[in-house]
């Protein structure tokens, strides 16, 4: 069907349309992968039970005998939340004279500021998860050349055995969650080696659900966020928040429960984000006073389940590094 070009040509400038780089809320995975735990105050105690109950205790006792007692120890760590806030000033004269006032109003200012706060939360979460020193020696390893997942000699099945053995020793359960960067996932989906392993023969990318089944995870968190790491005034240099070819397997509890096994948490005050609009009376022009949109939050990106009272290494996560060739 031929296109009637006259339907797409206008002498009237576009109105209420702007073109912008913007990341949606679904781009940020920290709030889901870390499981937000609401807390009522800025300093809180995190309780954890050690593994002393795993020691076999003699249970053969007669009717007239006292039972042996299971020794289950509890230890606590202190978590201190930090305050974070960002703002954006609104010049009433600019809003009055703008061709597109909605670009400068309070609604968009709130959206921009909130996204910046979410980006910083994402960066802090990625730093916690992808720092290998947060993992015990048995809970992190790097794949060498010839054994990477998209090479003929790679064996994700064998790597999963190692991962799940470490997690069972750490928390009693195998991994059910995976954090992976979007580009890394895309390369695996297109890899001929993975297509062969999954017996996917129609030539297209491997479906996400098939990858989850193959890696035996129920929860797949795909890191998509980007940020500009260039200095102010330099040409834009986009970087991936969730790094390169490292992946994290972990036990994920999607709900907040008494006996959680999440290796990382986001402890956040009950009211997650507080938004306020403040007039700046000392900054006033003919169109009125300057206004400032400010968004506040208070949280701590922290370790959840750790090895023991004497070791703060992750007890229910495994960092597998350099999975791609």
N, C-alpha and C positions, 0 to 999 in steps of 0.2 A: 504494500500500500504506500503510495507516494506521500511524502510529508508536505503539508501546506505550511511553508515557511512564514507566511503572514501571521500565523497563530503564535509564533514565537518572537516576533519583532515588535518592539514598542518604543515610542519616543518618550515615554514617561519613565523617570528614574525609579529603580526598585525602592520600595518603602517597607519598613519593618523586616528587613532581611540583612543579616550580617554573616560573614564567613569567618570562622574562628577555629583554632585548634582547641578541642575540648575533650576531656576524658570523662566518660560516664561513671556513675557509681559502681557499675558492674565491673569496671576495670580494676578496682581495688579489692584484693582478696584477704587482706590482713584481718578485717573485721569478722570474716567467716572462719578462716583457717585457724586464727588464734583463739577463737571463741571469747567474746566479750563477757566479762564477769562484772556485773554491777556491784559496787561497794559504796557504803554510805559516807565514808570519810577518807581523808588523804593518806593516812597511814593504817595499814591493815596487816593482820597476821595470816600467813599461809601455813596451813597444817598439812603434814604428810606422815603416813604410817610407814615404818621401816619394814624390812623383810624378815624380821626375827621369827614371825609365825611359821616360816617355811621349814624351820628346824624340826625334824621328827621328834615327837615327845612320846614317851612310853605311856600307852593308854590302857594297858592291861591291869585292872585293879579290881579287887574283890568288893563285895557289898559293904563290908565294914572298913574299907580303906578310903582315904581322901584322894581325889583326883590330882594328878600333876597339873600345874598351871601353865597355860600358854603365855609366853612373854611377848607381848606385842607393844613395841615402843612408838611413841609419838614425838615428832620434832617439829619445830616451827621456824619460819623465816619471816622477817619483816619486809613488807613491800611499801615503798613510799611513792605516792603519785606526784607527778609534776604538773604544773599548770602551763597550758599553752594557749596563746591567743594571737590572732592576726586581725588587722583592720584595713579598711579602705575608705579614703576620704571622698566625699561627693561635693563638688562645687556647684551650687545652685545656678550660677550664671551659665556654666557649661551645659547643664541640663536644659535650661531655658532656651539656649541658642542652638542646641544640637539638632541636626537633621533627624537623628534617631535617638530620642531621649531615653528609650528603654535600655540603651547600651550603658548608660551612666546612672541609672536609678538604683534604689536600694535593693530591689529584687535580684538584679544581676550581681551587684556588689556582694550580697550574701552568698550567692552561688559560687563566685570566684574565690572568696575567702574560705568557705567551707571546703572546696576542693583542694585548696592549698594545705589546709590542715590534714585532710585525708591523705594527701601525697606524703607529707612528713611522717604520718603514722605508718604508711606503707614502707617508707625507707627505713624507719626504725625496726619494723618487723622483719624486713629482709636481712638487715644487718644481724639481728639476733639469730635467725634461722640459718643463714649461710656462713656464719663464722665457725670454722672447723674446731677452734679451741673450746667451743661450748660443748663438744662431744667427747665422750670417753674414747680411748684408743680403739676399743672393740666396736664402737658405733660410728666409725667413719673410715672410708677408704677411697682410693682413686683408681679408676680403671686405666690400665696401661695400653699402649699401642698394640693392636691385634685382638684386644678383648673388649673393645668399646661396642656399644649396642648396635651401631649401624655398620659394623664390620662383620665379615664372614665368621671370624673367630669369637665374636661376642656371644655371651650367654646370659641374657636377663634372667632366665630361670635359675641358673646357678647363683647369680647375684642376689636374687630374692631369697634363696635359702639362707645365705649369710645374713641378710638384713633381718629376716624374721627370727632367726636364731638369736640374734643380739637383742631384739625387742622382747622376745619371750623371756630371756634372762633378766631383762630390765624391768618389765612391767607385767609379764605373764600372758601377754597377747601379742599377736602379730600385727603388722601394719595394715591399716585400712584406709589410709589417706596418703596422698602424694602431692607435693608442691613442685611445680615445674614451670620454667619460663616458656612463654608462648612460642618463641622461635625454635627452641629446643624441641618442643612437642611437634611443631610443624615439620621439622627435619625428620623426626622419627616416623611420622605418618607417611611421608613420601619415600622413606628409605626402602630400597628393594629388599634388603635383609628382613625388615619387619613385615613387609608384605608377604614374603615367603613363610615366615614363622607363623603368621596368623592365618595363612591359607586364604588370603583375600586376593581373588584372581580377576576382578573386573577392571583393574587398571586405575581406579580412583584412590583417593586418600583413604586410609583406614579410619573407620568411624570411631568417635571418641568412646562410645560404649564398649567397643571391642577392645580398645586399649585398656580401659579400666578392668575388663574381665581378664585380659592377658596378664596384667600386673597385679591382679587380685586385690584391687582397692575399690572401696565403695565411694570414696570422696576424692575427686580430682580438682585441685586448685591451680588454675593456670594464671601465672603472673603476667599481666599485660601492661602494667603502668610504665610510663616513660617520664624522664625529666631532662631538663637542659642543664648540663654540667659545665657550660662555658662561663667564663667570668663576665661580669656585667659589661655590656658594650661590644663583646666579641660576637663572632658569627655563631649561630645556634649549633650546639653539639648535643644530639639526643643520646641518652644512655638508658639502658634497661635497669629498672629498679631491682629485679630479681636475678641480675647477673647473667651468667652464661650457661654452661653445660652441667651445673651441679643440680642434683635433685634431692629432695628430702622425703623419705618415707617416715611416717609416724602413726601413732594410734590417736585417732580423732574422736572425741566425744562432742557431738554437735550441741548437746544441751548441757546446762550447768547442773551438775549433780554432786552429791556429797562425796562420792568416790571417783572423781575424775582422774583420767590418765593422760590428759593433754600435756605434752612436753612444754608448750608455750601458751601463755595467756595474755589477754589485754584486760588489765584491771582498770575499770573506768567508773567515775562517779555516776550516781543514779541518773542524773540529768546530763546526757552525753554532751550536747552542744547548747550553749546559751548565746542567743543573738540579741544585741542591743543596738539602738541607733541613738547617737549622742550628738546634740548640737554643740558647736564650738562658738560660743558667743563672742569671744575675742577676735574671731575671724569672720567678719561680716562685710558683705558688699551690698550693692544696690538690689540684687536679687534675693538677699536674705543671708542667713548665717551658713557657714560650712557645716556639713553633717559628716559623722563618721560611723560607718557600719563596723561593728566589732563582734567577733565570734570567739567565745572562750570554750575550752574543754580542759579536762583534768584526767590523766590516765598514766599507766605505767605498762610498757611492753616488757614482760618479764618471763623468766623460766617458770614453768608449772611443775610437773613431776620431774624431780631430779634423782640422781643415783642414790644418795644417802645423806645423812646429817653431816657427813664429813666431806662430801663431794657434791658440787653444784653442777655437774655435767648432766646433760639431758638423759633421762632414764627411759624414755619411750619414743625416741626419734633416732634416725640413722641418716647421715649425710653421705650420699654417694656422689663422688666428684668426677668430673671429666667423662661423662657418659658418651660423648660423641667424638668421632674422629675429626 
